[in-house]
């Protein structure tokens, strides 16, 4: 079926279901499709882990996980009505409000970005910090992506303006690795397990580490809630029961992460996630564990930090009034015992 036709049909179906629902109550139970902005990225690991642990089924949910390589693409699927929810960065909720779209994050997976600015070994001698990126080419997942805005913000904190370096969209995983190997980028922002892969081969070193609270506060000046589950407000208003079930499934998943070792978590993941090098995957996961939230709640002060970053470099947000209280809700995670 043509993709555009498929989107239109699903959009009509979703709209119809919402109209049939009483305000604030769930419509008839049906499949919930969640688009993940790169399902193998460790920042989004709770999505697949929840499925593997059977937590969606325990809640009586029929959930299908799909994947797009970039959060911007996942966002577009949500707005088109092709999916009911997205696992992506919280900052999309702020960006979309500036465009008149009402999006709310209902579970926060990552209290920090989990992103790392890597510098290639070839360029390491001339790039010791973000203060040294003048005239350099920096890799981001996509133009207009979270990594793009974070890169600009990190440089600006060292007095470097965005016209003093170049950004190149190189995606993630293998395409990021190839871009650095080929010398197309001098440094770039990516996540685990790509970080551990490149450190192990000696092709890159860490320039800025935002996998922990300490590293993020040092780099950005505060907590930066990132990976999250977000939905359209009109869907939320008609599907509160489904939203509560999703919140319970994901909070249970986050608690599992906090009470199990990296090796135990890896044992629950599909084999194709770690391929022939499970030890490297476990190490990457060990490096990532500090970024996950313990309860799914929005960290105090987090939205303000995100807005500060976007206000400086996202032309959609700059100069706009953003009501942060509408970009997320703790209503459903607060119900989880």
Helices and strands as residue ranges (DSSP letters): H 3-20, E 31-36, G 42-44, H 45-52, H 55-58, E 62-67, H 71-79, E 85-89, H 91-97, E 103-108, E 115-120, G 130-132, E 137-140, H 146-156, G 162-164, E 166-169, H 173-181, E 187-190, H 194-201, E 204-210, H 213-220, E 227-232, H 233-238, H 240-258, H 262-268, G 271-273, H 278-288, G 289-291, H 302-313, G 324-326, G 333-335
